[in-house]
Amino acid sequence: MNVFRGLEGIRGKGVFRNEDAFNPEFLPEQVIGRGKEVRELAFNLKPVSEKRRPTSMVLYGPPGTGKTCCTRHVLKELTEYTQRAEPIYINCWRHSTRTAILSVILEKFDMINPRRGISSEEVLHRAVELIRKSGKTPIIVLDEADALIDGEESGVFYDLLRMGETEKLNVGVVAITNREDILSLLDRRIRSSLMQADVEFKRYTPGELKEILKDRAKAGLVPGSWDEEALGVCAAFAGKNGGDARIAITLLWLAGRRAEAGSGRITVKEVEESKNRVLQEIKEKREELLDEEDKALMEFIKKKGRATSGEIYAAFRGSERAWREHLGKLESMGLLESEYLREEGKKGRTRVFRAKL
């Protein structure tokens, strides 16, 4: 007998009523614990409604601290407030070249013409023409902007700068990054002209994480299908792992899946049994974006337990700058963490890297 036929009529214990509430793309009605940041984003983007250029921004902070969620929430409300705004969301790990990013922008205004064989300059020129013709103000969100900072593709920042300064278009840019040192890595002209404001997103506290989980539970779970204590354990676990809301939400979802196949109620037991799996799932998703050099670097640091930047540069061939880019990528993805230490007998500080997951 087919195993799936044997499962017909078995629908679990009714834990979920909207499982989409636990997806990374889910946009809650309210953004908990980020009122100040939401207002700051809104203030910087409000000039769009007045046919003026919005303030471009860098949003920075550890993974899972609400940077993307806040941005999407504010842009949704901006498009409800004014028809002049045209949000364009770009994940820079998926679209990591200058041509790819410019093509995404162009395709927002021109869905018909093919892009193959067209140079970056031609794509940029065509995008400028269509943006001007549309009368809209593009708000270009460069999520995971770390992918562009240290590499040759950082030239795309100049392209966006040119749209605003040379072509006199009202273009806004929101660069989202996990790296605290992002501003120091940007070219001075970009810092002053393109990124006119920076907004820091600090780690969520366990209390804030619990409030977020309560909100997701109400949106995605059947009433009465969870214990309050279970939410607290999820929040505490995420708090110990970087204050990452995604860890808390994923843990609650996995506990819900266990409960659905078992008791029909999410308790501390289901949460405890799901902890190892949630870290493994997050690690696997992030590792899908790694190239061979990234993987080799991760393996080297894991074997050593901790590795200084000097040890890493000595162990791998190629330029130090290239390996700095790989280290920055891994740290921005939450796979590595670093700190500066003073070594006995040496001047200055040494940067030490450790694997996080």
C-alpha positions, 0 to 999 in steps of 0.5 A: 500500500502506498505510504501516502494513501495510508496517511489520508484522513490524518491531519495532525492535531490542529496546531497551525492555523496559518503556518505562513506566519513562521516563514522569513517572508511573513510581514506582521501587522506590527513590528514589535520592539522597533518603534524608534527604528520604524519612525526613523525610517519613515521620517527619512523616506517621507520626502518621497510624498513631497516629490523630494529626494528621500534620505538614503540610509545604512541599516546595520546590526546582527542577524535577526534583529528586524532590519529587513522586516522593518524596511518592508513594513515601512515601504508597505506603509509608504506605498499606501501613503503615496503612489510616488514610491517604487520600492525595489528589493534586491538581495545582494548575495543572489544578485551579486554583480553590478549588471545583475543589480542594475538589471533588477532595477530596470526590470521594475520599470520595463518588463518586456525587453530582454537583458542578455548581451546588454552592457552595464552602461546600457542597462544603467542608461535605459533604467535612468530613462524609464525612471524619469519617464515614470515619475516615480521615486525608486527606493532601492533596498540592497539587502545583504549589502556586505556582498558589494562592499569589499569587492569590485562590484562596489561600483554599483554604489557610484551608479546609484549616486550618479542617478541622484546627482548627475541625472537629478533623479529622486532615488533613495537607497537603503543598504542593509548589513550585519557588519558594524564596520560597514561605514568605515569600509565605504568610500568617503564620497559614498558615505557623504553623498549616498548614505546620509543616515545610519540606523543601528538595530541592536540585539533583541532582549529575551523580553522583546523576543517573547513578545514577538513570539506571542504575536506570531503564535496569535497569527499562526497557531490555533488558540490554546495550542501552546503553553506560555512557558514554551514561548519563554524557553524559545525566547531565552534560547534565541537570546543566548544565540545572538538575540536572533528573532529568526531563531526564536520563530523557527524554534517555535515552528519546529516545536509546533510540528512536533506537537502536531504529530504528537500531543497537539500542544506546544510545551517545553518538552517539544521546544527542548527536543527541537533546539538542536534542529533549529540551529542545524537548519539555520546553518544549512540554509546559510551554508547554501550560499557559500563558495569553495573558499568560504567552506575551506575557511570555515573548516580551517577555523573550526579545526583550530577552534579560534584563528587570528587573521594572521594565521588565516592569511598565512594558511591560504594563498591569494591576497589578504584583501580577498580573504578579508572579503570572505571573512566579512561575508561569513561574519555578516551571515552569522557563521563567524564571530570576531573580537580584537585581543591584545597579545602579550609581547605584541603591539596593537590588537589582533583580530580573532575569529571563531565559528558561531554555529 
